Amino acid sequence: MAPTATVTADNASSEGYKPKHIEDRLFINGEFVPSISGKRFDIVNPATEKFAASVYEAGAEDVDVAVKAAQEAFPAWSALSAAERGGYLNKLADAIENNLDEIGYLEAISMGKPYVGDFLNAFGVQFLRYFANKALDVAGDSSLNSANMVNLTFRQPFGVCGAIIPWNGPLLMLINKIGPALATGNTLVLKSSEKSPLSSLVVGRLAQEIGLPKGVLNIVSGYGRPCGEAIAKHMDIRKVSFTGSVIAGRAVKKAAAESNLKNVTLELGGKSPLIVFEDADLAKAVPAAAFSILANSGQACIASSRVYVHSAISDRFLEAMKTAMVQMGVSGDPLAAGTKRGPQVDKLQFDRIMSYLNYAKENKLDIPVGGNREGSTGYYIEPTIIANAPEDSKVMREEIFGPVVCVNTFSDEAEVLKRANDTEYGLYASVFTKDVSRALRVAKALEAGSVGVNCTSPTMAIDLPFGGWKQSGDGRELSKYATDYWTELKSVFISL
């Protein structure tokens, strides 16, 4: 998912696109149904602050119905050959690719992500095709080490699984769950975020259109409580995968422990450090740093939000970074062609980011660029640099989740590594240097699940694992390792 690898949707068109119908119901057992309670919640367009859509809200009783449907679908789905399951996923990938315009439009009006030529959704299609083909690679091991025995291991699906996805990349996050879950033979109940549920329901419709067996995939729209909590606590769900905040992830794990000790994988937040040494190529480092914090309006767990620059080049870096943030951070209507940066997802997130900027001003921190609301309509925030903030300040310790980057200086390698690792987060880290030995030494020392060398987030690869150290997560997505986290391991002992 590198910023240098530009991928555009084949059917991405110009502004003015609007779907004929916006689905508002829950997708359960292959059908769209209203919630049992009849409750609904509204979606506000963050670019206009006006009503965008109303969606049925799932409760615990709806989760029960979805789980029952998934239970009934599991025996037949898990009995299919891997090639047959992969075939369904490839059909779903084709259908998603043919409807990226609709999906992009719905994500734009619900969470503000620019949709024309959006690389995240186009990459999501590639991810799903990858997982479809990985279905054939789910295999165990054999052992001939015991006398008169042939011993084997099997990798088998859990059964009914749950998934809870965040709002900042709805389609991509959904694919990261349903791809490996369904490829390995599980059935799934997935909760979308209440902030951006619309595009997930399109995937439900497409699953229906391609003939995915009923009950294999169920999609419910709702809040963390009661809907997400019901999934985490459900006694008939054997595994749950969650992507979101550390606070919510901790709640999911606690609920799982207090119910049936279901298996839990978590992909949580980050406060990712980027270290720029004195020999770094600033022509690469500066735009990479700016893109990392501006992509998706800074609403990315892997964003490089702490930048440490060697004192010998700090002035040059900061001046170049100021220019890059202004030039690359131009905002606009998420529905308009050419828009690179949209608003923050909603007023709650907007106010939260503004509280950090107000904190910086109250504590007289240096703000070379930005620091304010942008415009008077929509939840737009200026691309912002905070320079030389104390290491123990809120802006350096807490995940801001907006277009706000902290830039500090250093002079010693050991010192900067200590500062970079002095956090409970460990999702992504980066280093820029021309010294190969130093690059590998630093990459080894950084406490993070992913490390970029002369590149930074969102650089990723489908065939390499993604996940966090420390409180940034537990488990891995993508690559051959992803299916391990969606299967149970069984040992079989055969006496000859």
N, C-alpha and C positions, 0 to 999 in steps of 0.2 A: 504494500500500500504506500509506495514511495511517492512523494510529491513530484518527482521528476518523471514518473511514468503516467502520462496523461491518458486517461481513458474516458471516452464520452459515449453516452447512450446513442445507439443508432437512430432511435426514434425521438430523441430530444429535439423539440421544435422551438419556435419563438414564443414570446409572451402572448397571453390571450387564451391559452389552453384551459379548459375547464371540463371535468368529467360530467356526464349526464346525471349521474346518481352517486351520492356518497353513502356507502353502507354504514349503518349505525347499530346493527344487531350483533349478538354474540355468534361465533361459529362453533357449534357443538354437534358432534356426530354427523358431520357432513352437511349440516343445514344451518341456515341463519335463523336465529330465534331471539325474541326479546328476553330481557332478564326476567326472572320469576317475580321479582319485586316490582318491576316496571319502572324502577328509578333510572334517571338519566343524569348525565353531567355535560356541561358545555365546554367547547374548545374555543379559545380566543386567538385570533390571528395576531401574533406578536409584532408584526410590521405595521398593522393598522389599529390595533387594540379594539377591534370590532369582532362580533360574533362570527365564528367560522362554521361550526357544526355542533350537533348534539348527539351524544352516544349513550346507548344503554349501559348501565353500571352493573357489573357482575358482583354477586355476593357469594357467601359460603355455600348456599344452596345450589347456585349455578355451577360452582366448582365440583360439588358432589355429582351432579348430572354429567359433567364433562369427564370426570374420573371414571364413572361407570361406563360411559361410551368407550373410553380408552381401554378399559379392562376387557370389554367384549371384543374389541378389535385386535388386541394383542396376540392371541394364539395364531390367528391366520396370518397376521403381518409378520411375526417373527418366524413363521414356518416358510415364508417365501425365500427363494434363493437370493443371495446377495445381488446378483445381476438384475433380478426383478425389482428389488427395492431401489437399486441405483437407477433403473430405468424410469421409475416414477419421479425420482429427484431430478433427473435430467429433463424430463418433460416439464417439471415445475420451473426449472431454471429457464427453459425456453419461454415459458409463459410469462415469467417475471420480466425477462428481457424485452418482450414484446409490449409490456405495459409499464415501462419505466417512466414514461411521461406522466401517466396518471399517479403513480406512486410518488414521483418527485413533486408533483403539484400538491398532493395531500400533505407531504412532509413540510412543504414550504408554508402552507397556510396554518399548520398546527404547531410547528416548532421553529419556523423561520429559516430552514436550510435552503440556500439557493439550489434550484433544481435543474436548470438547463446545463447539460453536460456534467452533472455531478459525478465525481469519480468514485465516491463511496458506494453508491448503489450499483454502479457498473461493476465494481470489484466484488460486490456481494454476489452477483450472478456467477462470476468466476469461482468464488468460494463454494457455492452450492454445487457446481459441476465437479469441483475437486472432491467434495465429500461424497458425491454420488459414486465416483470411481473408487474411493477408499473403502466402500462397502466390501469390495472383493479382497481387501487386505486384512480384514479382521480375522486373526488366526492365533492359535495357541502354540505351544512348544511340545517337543517330545524328548524323552530321556530313556537311555538304555543303560544307565549307571547302576541299577539294582539288578542283582543276579536273578535270572529267571523271571524278569518283569519287563513289560513295556509300559512306561508311564507317560501320561499326556496332561497337558493343560488345555482347557476350553475357555474361550471368551464368549460369554453369553449376555444377552440384554437383561437389564434390571426388570423390565416390565413397564408399568406406567411411570412416567417421569414428569416432573414439573420444570418449567422454565419461567423466569421473571426477567424481563429485559428493560433497559433504560430508554429515555426519550431522545438522547442526543444522536443516535444513528439507528432509527427504528428498523429499517429493512436489514441492514448489515448485522445488527445484533440478533435479529430473529433468525437469520440464516446461520449464524454461528451456533445457534442452539438446535434448530430443527435439522440441519445438515447431518451432523454426527449422531444425533439422537435417533433419527429415523433410519439412517444408513445401517446402524448396528442392530436394528430390529425392535427398538423400543417404540412405544406409543407416547404421545405427549399432550400435556395441557399447558398452554403457554399464556402468560399474562403480559399484555403490552402495557406501556406506561400511560397513565391517565393524561399526561401532557401531549402525547403524540400517538394515539391509537389507530388512526385512520388507515395508514398504509399497511398495517398488519392485517386488517380485514380484507384488503385487496388480495393478499396472499391466500387467505381462506377461500375467497371466491375462485381464485385460480386453481387451488387444490381441488375444488369441486369440479371445475371445468375439465381438468385433465383426468378425472376419475380416480383420484386417490381414495383408497377404501375408507368408508365412513368410520369415524372414531380414531383414526390413526393420528390426526392432527386436530386439536381443538384450541381455539383462540378466544380468550375472554378479555374484555376491557374493564378495568377497574382500578381501584386505589390499593395501596399497600395493605391497608386495613379497610374492609375485611378480606378482600380478594387474595392478595398476596400471602397474607397470614394463613388463610385457609389452605393454600397450596403447600406452604412450608410445614403446616401441622398435620396434613392429611395422612391418615393411617394407611391408605392404600397406594400412596405415592412412595416409591422406593428410592428415588433420587431426585434432587432439585439442583438446577444450575441457575445462579443469580449473577447479574451484572448491575452494578450501581454503587452507591456510597458505602463507606466503611460502616457507618451507623446502621444502615438498613441491612447490610450483609451480616453484621453481628446478630441482628434480630432474627434473620432467617436461620442462621446456624443454631441459635438458642431454641427457636421453635422446633427445628428438626430434632434436636437433642431431647427436647421435652416430650416429643411425640413418639415416633418409632425409630429414632436414631437413623433416619434416612441418610444416604450418602449426599454430601453437599460439595459443590464446587463453586468458587467465588472469584469474580473478576471485579476488583474494587478500585478505589481512587489512587491518585498519584500526586506527587509534588516533585516532578522529574527534574534532575539537575543536568545542565549542559556546561561542560568545562572547555574553555577555549584557551589553549596554550599560546605562548608568544610566537611560535612558528606556524600558527594556523593560517590557512588560506582564507582570508576574510571575505574574499569574493564568493566563497561557498558558505562560510560559517554564518555570515550575517543574514542572507536571505533564508537560509535553513532555520535559523533561530526565529526569525519573524514569522515565517510560514507556520512553524510549529505552534506558536501561540495564537495565531490569527485563524487558522483552519477551523471551520465549524464555529466561528465566533469565540474561539477559546474554550468551547464546551467539549473538551476531550480529556479523558483521564490520563492520556499519555503526553499531554502538552508539556513542552519544556518551559516550565514556569519559573525556574531558578537558573540564571545564567551566571557562571563564574568566569571572569575574563582576567587573564594575566595583566598585572599592573603595567607592564611594558607596552601593551597595546590597548589599554582600556579606553583611553581618550578617542583613539581612532575607531575602535569598535562602537563606542556609544554614539558617536556622531553618525556613523553609517547605519546603526540600528535605528536611530531616530528617523532618518530618511526612509528606511525600508518599512518601518511601521506605518508611516503616513501614506507612502505610495501603495503598499500592498494591502493596507487596511481600509481602502475605500469601500464604503457600504452602499447598499441600495435595496431596491425591492426584490425580495427573494424570487418573485415570479418573472422578473425581467431578465432577458438574455444578457449575459456579460457580468451579472452581479457576482462578486466573489465572497462578500461577507454580508450576512443578514443580521437580524436582531438577536438578543438573548431570548430564550424560549418563552418566558412569561414574566409577569410582574414580580413574582416571588424571587426568581433568580436575578432579575434586574436589581431589585432592592438589595439583595444579598451582596452582589458585586459592588454596588454603590456604597454599601456600608464599609467595605474594605478600603475604597478610595477615600471616604470620609475619615476613616481611621488614619490613613497615611497623611492626610492634610492636618488633622488634629495633632499628630505627632511630629509635624513639620519635616516629614520625609521628602527627599528630593524627587520631584516628578518632572523629568525633562520633556515628556510628551504625554498628552492626554490628561486623564484624571476626571473627566466630566461626562455627563450625559451628552449624547449626540442628537441634535434636533429636538423637536417638541412632541413628535408623534412616533409611536413605536418604541420598543424596548432596546434602543441602540445605545451602546457605550463606546466612547472613543478608545481606539487602540492606545494602551497606556504602558509607560515604562516607569518603574519605581527604582531609583538608583541608591545603592549603598544602604539598604535597610538593615537594621540590626538582625543578627541571626535568630534572636529569640522573639522577633516581632511577629504579629499575626500574619502579616503578608508573606513572610518567609516560611512559616510553619504550617499554615492551613491551605487547603485546596480552594482557590478562588473560583475556578471554573468559568473564566471569562477572558477577554483579550487584554490581560494584565500580566506583564512579565517583570520580575525583579532581576536587576543586573548588579552584581557585586564584583569586587576585584580580589585577586589573590597573588601571592608571590612564590609560594612553595607547594610542590606537588603533594607531599604528605599532609600538609595543612588543608588543602582544598579537598582532598579525598575524605578527610575527617568531617569537614563541613557538609560535603555532598551526601555523605552517608548518615548524617545526624538527623534522621527522620524515621518515623514509623512506616513511611511509604517506601515501596521498592518496585515500581512498575516499569519504568523506563529511565535510562540515563544515556548521556552522549558525551563524546570527547572529540575535539578537533585538534589534530597535531600531524606534522609530517614525519615525526619520529616513530618508526614502526614498533620498536621495543617499548617505548613509552605508551603507545596506543594500546598494545596488548596487556601491558602491566596495569594500566588504569582500567581497562575493560574487565580484567580479572578481579580488580579490587572493588569496583562499584557494586553496591548491593541492590541489584535490580534484575528482574526477569528478562529484560531485553536491554541491549547496549548498542548504540549506534557509534560507529567510528567514522569520522568525517561525513557524517549524516546525522539526522536526528528524527524524532517522531514527526509525522506518522509512518516512517519507513518500516515496513514489515514484509514478510514473505509467507505465502500460503503454506509452504512446506516446512516452515520452522515454527516451533511452539510459541504461543503468546500467553503470558500470565505474569503474576506478581510474586515478589518476595515479601516477607514480613506482613504487614496489614494490608498490602495491596492485593492479596488474593490467595487462593488455594486451588490448585489444579491448572490445567492448560487447555487452551483452545488452539485451533489450526494444527496442521501437520499430522504426521502419523500417530502422534501421541494423543490427539484429541479423542480418538475412539476408545482409548484405554479408560478414559474417565466416564464413558457411557456404557461400560460393560463390567460384568462381574467375572472374577477369575476362579476357575474350578480346577482342582487336581483330580485326575482319574488314574487309579492304579490297577494294572492288568497283570494277573498272574498267568504265566504260560504253563 
